[in-house]
Amino acid sequence: MELGLRGKKAIVCASSRGLGRGCAEALAEEGVSLVINGINKETVTRTAEEIAKSFNVNVQAVVANLDLPEGRAALLEACPDPDILVNNNGGPPPGNFRDWGRNEWDAGLTANLIAPVELIKETVDGMVERGFGRIVNITSIAVKMPFPGLAMSSAARSGLTAFVASVCREVASNNVTINNLQPGIFDTDRAQTGFKGAAKATGRTVDEARASLIGNIPVGRLGTTGEFGHACAFLCSVHSGFITGQSLLLDGGHFSANF
């Protein structure tokens, strides 16, 4: 399917690896020029070079911490008028809410609520003026199905989901859509870290912990970054103009409910 994105410009946050990179690659495959982002210069530069070579598109790497105003400003300086914004950031570490003070909450809410809201604020009006815009926020299955120890992630990302539900309706008539992707367990470095943590907590091997978690996924495997990226690309396409304010759960059937 031709997604109608050739020649468009996109900012893809936290995209040097993992799900963010999957989104960047899928958009590049459709002919989108990219600004990608990471905090490790070597990694994000290498990723930009690999994507540009594979898909013959312009890819600019920006080394920046999106939690900081100057980090977000660097992205917008590289691409002042994006047609597409993919919001992504690292999630807060798991833990016991009793151990979290104001500093921990400030950090978690900044990364997963304030930073994406600020980027939406800085880009959405330009999209409205041009009559096209696609914003996709990568949140988490923890919004739909909260897990013990992930209360901060659920709280911050649920807040972003509620924000989107309000704002998307203000701009929908201008062909600007805002949606969310809720990833379950994908084959990423973050998932591997989770397997190691689960193994340590339960006294099992990493392979045993991995198998146990996969056993809860009806499709019987982890998701791939390519699958995730192509879902993102569709939500960014010209064919998705009637989809806004929605949260698409990509979890292999892990969440077992109608709604």
Protein Blocks (a to p, Z undefined) as FASTA:
>chain_A
ZZhlgoiacddehilgcjllmmmmmmmmnopacddddfbfklmmmmmmmmmmmnopacdd
ddddfkbmklmmmmmmmmmbafbdcddddddddddfklpcfklmmmmmmmmmmmmmmmmm
mmmmmmmmnopacddddfbfklmmccehilmmmmmmmmmmmmmmmmmmmmmmnopacddd
dddddddfklmmmmmmmmmmnopafklmmmmmmmmpmnopacdfklmmmmmmmmmmmklm
mgghiacddeehmagcfZZ
